[in-house]
Amino acid sequence: MQQASSKIVKISNNGWYVETRTGFDGPFDSEQEASTFLDLLNCSNAARMEFAGLQFSPAD
């Protein structure tokens, strides 16, 4: 698993960006703002996977 800091990049004079599976999201004004966005993205992905596991369990 990659560390969060490896997914946050600064593009000179353009701001901070977060690397995702589909490209880059941003720009953000600060590294802290990009980090907060990445944390929220990771939480929503975890919740989505948990919900999918509950909806489509093999026991049904």
Residue pairs with C-beta under 8 A, 6 or more apart in sequence:
4 35
4 38
4 39
7 18
7 19
7 20
7 38
8 16
8 17
8 18
8 19
8 31
8 34
8 35
8 38
9 16
9 17
9 19
9 24
10 16
10 17
10 31
11 17
11 27
14 27
15 26
15 27
15 28
15 29
16 26
16 27
16 28
16 29
16 30
16 31
16 33
16 34
17 24
17 25
17 26
17 27
17 28
17 34
18 24
18 25
18 26
18 28
18 34
18 37
18 38
18 41
20 41
25 37
25 41
26 34
28 34
28 37
